[in-house]
Structures are given as C-alpha cells and as structure tokens.
C-alpha cells in the first residue's frame, strides 16, 4: 500500500479520506474577501485530504446596521446559510457584536 505523508511544520500528516477539523472561524472585512479566503481554505484542505462540510458551514455578518447586510457565500457548489448567532467553543457569538 502506497501512503503519502505530508509535512506540516513539525508534524507528519497521513490524511485519511474523511479527516475532520471542527470549530474553525474565518474572518474578513468584506464578503468578497471572505469568499476568497473560504476558497483558499477549501482548496488547501482538499490537498491534505480534508473536506469542508458545506451543510454545517454558516456565515454571519457582524454589523450595527439594521437590517443586517446579506452575505452570499458558497462552498463546494453549496450556498452557505447566513445566521445571526452561533455557539463557538461554548460562547454565544451574535451579529450585533
């Protein structure tokens, strides 16, 4: 069996087809920049055998503007749901800051 090993910093990685990384937050100053960042993370993740679960992925706009601006993102041809709050590592993060 031929297994490819990747070196990331000081760690050797042996990616499995269904490896999982949870609880990642991406931040950007605009929807366009966030889409670009998401695309880069998605491509890089695939290179290491990781998949982004687009159905579990959410986006949120933090803004004092009412109604909150809409953010249209996609990942793996799936539209990302926009939420007004989410739980991150036990803390409630809300769109109104």
C-alpha angles and dihedrals in degrees: 000000000000110000120182116220120205125203116220111177106307094340131090113218127202102189120213120208093251104035115157135212116182136194103029121157123197119198129195138161094236140024090245092054091045091052090051091048092048090050092052092048090048094051093044092047091053089052088060095044095258125132128205110226098226092191092059094041116102135183129210133188115215106209143140089216116107124243092033115246117257119245117202111200132159136193126186089355091303123119111238115233116239116223133186094218141011140180114247118185091331097314123108110232115196133194093236091061 
